[in-house]
């Protein structure tokens, strides 16, 4: 075999070996597949602040090896955030806790008669005005009681995870009575 042909053959073999080494290196650097589940499903997944998609049955995402911040958000639920270390393909499962609804009970600056009024939510004492109160999502009867004022009553609907402001305006109780005016008949002029 002539020397020139041998050199060409050696070059081809060298290129093939380089390509094989590069392919093996590339395969070793492929990010592992991570299965992410949330209960309930449908949470929006963030990895290091970047949106990756929504969790669901067999939801998988490739995440590079190393430390990462995972965050899941789902309407009506508290967000879940966790730092994880990825070393290989794995399954991560997260339970999402329902977020409470919040009532923000306050009074306008033009009518501070409600200040210090006793708050009742569904008949249960819950503090005094102004106050933020966590309640389950749904419909609630709110009553504010303060001596010398009519009872303030309102039914509110609030969703889990939402904050609903409630502006309370108290009205003074009407008082009825009798006024007796007496005078001496001689001084009636």
N, C-alpha and C positions, 0 to 999 in steps of 0.2 A: 504494500500500500504506500503510495507516494506520501511524502511528508505533508504536503499541502492538504490532502484529503484527510489525513490523520488529525491535523489541526482543526479542520472544519468539523470533523466528528467530535473531537474533544470540546469544541465550543458548544455544539448542540447538547452534548451530555451535561456540560456545565450550566447552560441555560435551563435545562430540564430539572437539574438538581436545585437551582435557585428558585424556580417556580414551585417545586414541591415544598421546599422549606417555607416559602412565603405563604403558600396555601395552608400548611399546617399551623403557622403562626397566626394567620387570619382566623382559622377555625378555633384556635385556643382563645382568641380575643372576643368572640361573639358573646354578647350579653346574654346571661341566663334568662329563661322564660319564667316569669313569676305569675302564679295564679292568684288573683285578688278577689275575695268575696266579701260582701257586706250583708248584714242582716238588719233591715230589709235590703233587698237588692236595689240597684238604680242610683247609687251614690256616685257623685262626680269625683274622679280620682285625680289628685295632683301628685306629681313626684318632683321634688325640689322646686315647687312653684309652677311647674308646667302641666297643663291639662293633658291627661292621657286617655280619657274616655270615661264611660259609665260602667260600673260593676254590673254583672249579670251572671247567668250560668256560664261557667267555664271562661270567664273573662281573663285573658292573659296579656301581659305586657312584658317587653324586654327591658330590663334595667341593668345597667353596668354594675360590675362588682364594686363593692365599697359601701360607704355609709350614705344613706339618703333619708330625706324627710318625706314621709307619706302623709297626705291629708285627704280625708273623705268628707264631702258635704252633701247633705240630702235635706230638702225642704221639710220643715217640721221636726228636724232632729238636730241634736247638738253635733257640731263638727268633731271629728276624731283626727288627732294628729299624733304621729309617732315617728321616732327615728329608728330605722332598721339597718342592719348590716347584711348586704347581699353577698353570698359566697358561691352559691350554686342555685339551680332551679329549686323553687320552693313554693309553698302555698301559704298565703297570709289571709286570715279571716278576722273581720272586725264586726262587733255588735254596735249598732247605732242606737243611742239613747234618745227617746222622744224629748224634744225641747218643751219647756213649759210655755204657756201663754203668759203675758205680763200685762197687768193693768197699771197705768200710771195715773193715779188719782191726784188731782191738783185743783187749785182755784185760780180764777183770774185776778189780776192786780186790782181791778175795779170793784171786786166783791170778795173781801177776805173773811166774810162771815163763816165760811166753811172751815177755816183754819182751826185745827184741834177737834173737829167733829169726829165722832166714832164711826169707823167703817165696818160694815157687815157685808160679807160675801156669802150669799145663799144662806143667810141667817146666822153665820158664824162670825164672831168678832175677828177683825183682821188688822187692827191698828188705828191710827188717826191720820187725818188729812194734814199735809200732803204725804203720800206714800206710794211706793211701787210694790205691787203684790203679784207673786207668781201663782197662777191658777191653772188647772187643766184646761186644754182647749175645749171650746163649746160655749153654751149659753149660761149666763150667770145673772143673778139678781143682786144689784148693788144698792145698799141703803146707807145713808149718812144721817146720823142722829146727833143733835146738839141742842141743849136746853135753850128755850126761847126762840127756836126756829122750827119750821115745818120739817118733817122728815123728807129728805131728798131720796127719791127712788128712781132707778133706771135699770132696765134689762139690757145687757150687752152680749154680743157674740164676738168671740176672739179665737183666732186660729193658733194652734201650737206653733211656737217659734216667733209669733208676732207680738209687738207691744202696742197696746191700744190706749191712747190718752183719754181721760175722762175728766172733763171740766165741770166742777161742782159749783152751782150757784144756790146759796141758801136764801130762803125767804123768812122774814120774821113772822112769828105766830101772831095772828090777830087776837087781840084781847078784848073781851066784852065785859062790861060792868055797868053799874048804875052809879050815877053821881047824884047825891042828895044835897040840895042846897037848902040850908035852913036860915031863917031870919026872924027876928023879933017883929011881930006885927006892928008895934008902935014905931019902929024905925023903918017901916016900909016905904016911906016917902022918898 
